[in-house]
Each structure stands twice: as C-alpha cells, then as structure tokens.
Amino acid sequence: MLKSLILDGLDEIRDRILVGQSLSGVYDNDYLSYGANPVQSSSYQMIRKAFELSSGFGCVVDVGCGMGRFLFQMERLGYKGQLIGVEIDPTYAAFCELKARRYKNITILNIDALSYSIDKDAMVYMYNPFKENLARAFIDKLEAKRIFYTNAVLESCFVPKYKVTQRLNIPLNDGTPVPCLVLDKA
Ligand SMILES: C[S@@+](CC[C@H](N)C(=O)[O-])C[C@H]1O[C@@H](n2cnc3c(N)ncnc32)[C@H](O)[C@@H]1O
C-alpha cells in the first residue's frame, strides 16, 4: 500500500515534467466492445527498456498510444528517430496531438492500428492494446522486424510468426512484475 502510494507519487512528478499533468489511472474508451483495452500508461521501467531495445531502429510505433506517456518519455530519454503514436480513440489522440506539437519527431495518427501499414524496419511497441480477436488480425498483417510487447498476456497470437528472443519481468505502475516479451521476426 505504502509502496504503491510512493510509486504513484513518483509517476505523478515524472508526468508533470513530461506534459504538465498526471498520466496515471485507467480509463474506458469508446471501443471496448470492438476489442480495444482501456487506456492506461506504461510504467517508466517498461519505457526505459523499450528505449534500450530501440537502438538501431530509426522509427518506433506505439500501437495504441493512449495518453502518450510512452512517446513523450522516449523523447525525453533522447530517442532521435521517428516516433509514431497510433490511437483509435479521438479524445486521447487529440490529447497526444496537442502535447506533441512541440516535438518535430512525434506524429499522432487517429486511426485503427489494424488499418495502418507499419514500416518493416520499425520497432513496434505494444502495451497490451487490444483483445485476442484484434491481436491476431494485427499480427497477421504485421511485417515489422521487432515488437516489444509489455504486459504480454497473448503470447500465442505472436508465435510462430515472431520468435521470442527475450523474456522479461518488468513492474507495472503499482510495482507488480508482469511478463514482457521481445519478439523478432522469425
Ligand atoms: C493500455 S493503453 C496503452 C497506452 C500507451 N501505449 C502507453 O504505453 O502509455 C492501450 C491503448 O490502445 C488503444 N487501442 C486499442 N485498440 C486500438 C486499435 N485497434 N487501434 C489503435 N489504438 C487502439 C486504446 O484506446 C488505449 O489507448
């Protein structure tokens, strides 16, 4: 309980530095019945690992960018490539778009990720954006070289098309470790 309160407080400070307000919490969107998961920000530890894994990639796509914590923190860590956030919900896409105006290398697309053709040389970041029906359809058409999949609850949708090259346990915002996978094109 105390640990969780301290972690919340730290995230709040980091979020305020990033965008001037908290990006914590879990929020419904209008696409839950379609198969979308609610909006919730990645933990800062997940983003730190994504930053390490992005070395050598000129573009990172956040599939379901929510409130944008991933994109803005990648920028703050010094990622120099192109950052693309794809978000189905117009309210959250508009929020990210507003906050991204000061960054030349961040682009927000308010579209369904299933209708977006991701460059094969990009690294894809997914913080458990959708349910199995959407995950299977998305992976079926994906050609990107690498996926970093955090809170990886649907591993079977990714294999055998992608090969698990690293298995990690990284804490969520509340400190609970969850499985995360680095998946490279088989
Ligand atoms: C768990 S949140 C992740 C937020 C963000 N990636 C982060 O790490 O801070 C998942 C997000 O995926 C979005 N989403 C779900 N299905 C989607 C789809 N088909 N296309 C684009 N975005 C989608 C949701 O609206 C939600 O904002």
Ligand as a Chemical Component Dictionary entry (heavy atoms), coordinates in Angstrom:
data_LIG
# 
_chem_comp.id                   LIG 
_chem_comp.type                 NON-POLYMER 
_chem_comp.pdbx_formal_charge   0 
_chem_comp.three_letter_code    LIG 
# 
loop_
_chem_comp_atom.comp_id 
_chem_comp_atom.atom_id 
_chem_comp_atom.alt_atom_id 
_chem_comp_atom.type_symbol 
_chem_comp_atom.charge 
_chem_comp_atom.model_Cartn_x 
_chem_comp_atom.model_Cartn_y 
_chem_comp_atom.model_Cartn_z 
_chem_comp_atom.pdbx_ordinal 
LIG C1  C1  C 0  -3.033 0.035  -22.348 1  
LIG S1  S1  S 1  -3.201 1.504  -23.315 2  
LIG C2  C2  C 0  -1.511 1.844  -23.757 3  
LIG C3  C3  C 0  -1.125 3.320  -23.734 4  
LIG C4  C4  C 0  0.268  3.688  -24.217 5  
LIG N1  N1  N 0  0.770  2.797  -25.223 6  
LIG C5  C5  C 0  1.279  3.720  -23.102 7  
LIG O1  O1  O 0  2.020  2.761  -23.012 8  
LIG O2  O2  O -1 1.349  4.669  -22.313 9  
LIG C6  C6  C 0  -3.887 0.793  -24.820 10 
LIG C7  C7  C 0  -4.354 1.820  -25.823 11 
LIG O3  O3  O 0  -4.623 1.167  -27.078 12 
LIG C8  C8  C 0  -5.693 1.843  -27.716 13 
LIG N2  N2  N 0  -6.236 0.944  -28.752 14 
LIG C9  C9  C 0  -6.946 -0.180 -28.559 15 
LIG N3  N3  N 0  -7.274 -0.757 -29.733 16 
LIG C10 C10 C 0  -6.733 0.025  -30.702 17 
LIG C11 C11 C 0  -6.702 -0.054 -32.118 18 
LIG N4  N4  N 0  -7.324 -1.056 -32.787 19 
LIG N5  N5  N 0  -6.041 0.901  -32.815 20 
LIG C12 C12 C 0  -5.413 1.918  -32.158 21 
LIG N6  N6  N 0  -5.429 2.054  -30.814 22 
LIG C13 C13 C 0  -6.065 1.117  -30.079 23 
LIG C14 C14 C 0  -6.642 2.133  -26.558 24 
LIG O4  O4  O 0  -7.580 3.146  -26.875 25 
LIG C15 C15 C 0  -5.646 2.542  -25.474 26 
LIG O5  O5  O 0  -5.413 3.930  -25.508 27 
# 
loop_
_chem_comp_bond.comp_id 
_chem_comp_bond.atom_id_1 
_chem_comp_bond.atom_id_2 
_chem_comp_bond.value_order 
_chem_comp_bond.pdbx_ordinal 
LIG C1  S1  SING 1  
LIG S1  C2  SING 2  
LIG S1  C6  SING 3  
LIG C2  C3  SING 4  
LIG C3  C4  SING 5  
LIG C4  N1  SING 6  
LIG C4  C5  SING 7  
LIG C5  O1  DOUB 8  
LIG C5  O2  SING 9  
LIG C6  C7  SING 10 
LIG C7  O3  SING 11 
LIG C7  C15 SING 12 
LIG O3  C8  SING 13 
LIG C8  N2  SING 14 
LIG C8  C14 SING 15 
LIG N2  C9  SING 16 
LIG N2  C13 SING 17 
LIG C9  N3  DOUB 18 
LIG N3  C10 SING 19 
LIG C10 C11 SING 20 
LIG C10 C13 DOUB 21 
LIG C11 N4  SING 22 
LIG C11 N5  DOUB 23 
LIG N5  C12 SING 24 
LIG C12 N6  DOUB 25 
LIG N6  C13 SING 26 
LIG C14 O4  SING 27 
LIG C14 C15 SING 28 
LIG C15 O5  SING 29 
# 
